[in-house]
Structure formats: structure tokens, C-alpha cells
Amino acid sequence: MVEIVGLQALAEFLFTPVMLNSLANNLKKPIQPLYPTQQTRQNKQFSEALQAVLDVLDENPSFLTYRMGVEQGHLAESAVRLLRSCWTLPIIRIRPSYWMQPCTPGIEMGGLKRKPTNIELLPDLKQIQTL
């Protein structure tokens, strides 16, 4: 098992629609598998989406730090790089214990609320057959 340092920062990145929308809509990057929606995810697609994020960070190193702050941005980048480097296994499951979701103004105080999350990726059957 690999422990991902910066998992909270990674969750903040993955569950902040404005950052994902910026990558998908403005920069035209194929990051749809990263959206926190109920969808079937194959390892290859998720891996390609992570690589697209890394390509943006190679071109624009301040993409995350500008939006998340220096410390959180660097933690999120490190987590994306580690996650992408681990993508040689045929079956991957990501189980961050919580992610942060903006609260409805006037209803909940504190700005963010904790929501449990679970992202599971399906095995790439072609990859398993070649092992």
C-alpha cells in the first residue's frame, strides 16, 4: 500500500469544480475522469487525466499554487505526481476518508463541510491479460 502525502490537498483539488473546469474548458485538457461524479473509470483514462494535469503543471508550475496557496498547491502537485507514478498496477482504489465541500451560505457555518468519499477505478482488463 502506498501512502499519499498531501491527500487532503489532492482531495481539495479534485473536488473544486472551478479548477477542474479551468483545465477541461479553458485549457481543453482530457481530465473528465477526475471529476467527482458517479462514472465508470478505467485506469488508462484516469492515468491519462493525471498526466494531463502534470503537463499543465510542467507548462505552468503556478497553476495549483496560485489557486490553492503555495503549501497546499505543492502538496496537491506532489500527490498527483505520486499517484501518476503508481499507475502501473492493474487495479487501483483510492479511498480518501473525507473531502471538503463548500457549505450553503447562511445554512452552515465555517465555509466547508466534510463529506465522505470513495473513488474506485475498474481494472484495465487488457493490462491484466498481459501480466
C-alpha positions in Angstrom: 0.0 0.0 0.0 1.3 3.5 -0.9 0.6 6.4 1.4 0.0 9.6 -0.5 1.3 12.6 1.3 -0.9 15.6 0.6 -4.1 13.6 0.3 -6.2 16.4 1.8 -4.7 18.9 -0.8 -5.4 16.4 -3.6 -9.0 16.0 -2.5 -9.3 19.8 -2.3 -8.0 20.0 -5.9 -10.2 17.1 -7.2 -13.4 18.4 -5.5 -13.0 22.1 -6.6 -15.0 22.4 -9.8 -13.5 25.7 -10.8 -10.0 24.2 -11.0 -11.2 21.1 -13.0 -13.4 23.3 -15.2 -10.4 25.5 -15.9 -8.4 22.5 -17.0 -11.2 21.0 -19.1 -12.9 24.0 -20.6 -10.2 26.7 -20.8 -7.2 24.6 -21.4 -9.0 21.8 -23.3 -7.3 19.0 -21.3 -8.9 15.5 -21.1 -9.5 15.4 -17.3 -13.1 14.2 -17.3 -12.3 11.0 -15.3 -11.1 13.3 -12.4 -14.5 14.9 -11.9 -16.1 13.6 -8.6 -19.2 12.3 -10.4 -20.6 8.8 -10.4 -19.0 7.3 -13.6 -17.1 4.3 -14.7 -13.4 4.9 -14.6 -10.8 2.8 -16.3 -7.2 3.0 -15.1 -5.9 4.1 -18.5 -8.3 7.1 -18.7 -7.6 8.1 -15.1 -3.9 7.8 -15.7 -4.2 10.0 -18.9 -6.2 12.6 -17.0 -3.5 12.7 -14.3 -0.8 13.1 -17.0 -2.8 16.0 -18.5 -2.7 17.7 -15.1 1.1 17.1 -14.9 1.5 18.5 -18.4 -0.2 21.7 -17.3 2.0 21.9 -14.2 5.1 21.4 -16.4 4.0 24.4 -18.6 2.6 26.5 -15.8 4.1 25.5 -12.4 2.0 28.0 -10.5 -1.4 26.6 -11.7 -2.2 25.0 -8.4 -0.2 27.3 -6.0 -1.9 30.4 -7.4 -5.4 28.8 -6.7 -4.7 26.9 -3.5 -1.8 28.7 -1.9 1.8 27.8 -2.0 1.9 25.0 0.6 -1.4 23.3 -0.5 -0.6 23.7 -4.1 2.8 22.0 -3.7 1.2 19.2 -1.7 -1.5 18.6 -4.3 1.1 18.6 -7.1 3.2 16.0 -5.2 0.2 13.9 -4.6 -0.8 14.0 -8.3 2.8 13.1 -9.3 2.9 10.2 -6.8 -0.5 8.9 -7.8 0.5 9.0 -11.5 3.8 7.2 -10.8 1.9 4.4 -9.1 -0.3 3.8 -12.1 1.3 0.5 -13.2 -0.9 -1.7 -11.1 -3.9 -3.3 -12.8 -6.4 -2.5 -10.1 -6.3 0.8 -8.1 -8.6 2.0 -5.4 -8.4 5.5 -3.9 -10.1 5.9 -0.6 -9.6 9.3 0.9 -11.6 9.4 4.1 -13.0 12.8 3.5 -13.3 15.7 1.0 -14.3 19.2 1.6 -17.4 20.7 0.1 -18.5 24.3 0.2 -21.4 25.0 2.5 -24.6 26.7 1.6 -24.2 30.3 2.8 -26.5 31.1 5.7 -27.3 27.5 6.4 -24.0 26.1 7.6 -21.1 28.0 9.2 -17.4 27.5 8.6 -17.4 27.6 4.8 -16.6 24.0 4.3 -18.1 20.7 5.4 -16.6 17.3 5.5 -18.2 14.7 3.2 -17.1 11.0 3.0 -15.9 10.0 -0.4 -14.7 6.9 -2.3 -13.3 6.7 -5.8 -12.9 3.3 -7.2 -11.3 2.6 -10.5 -12.1 -0.5 -12.6 -9.3 -2.8 -13.7 -7.9 -2.3 -17.2 -8.7 -5.9 -18.5 -6.1 -5.6 -21.3 -3.4 -4.7 -18.8 -4.4 -7.7 -16.6 -4.3 -10.1 -19.5 -0.7 -9.0 -20.4 0.6 -9.6 -16.8 
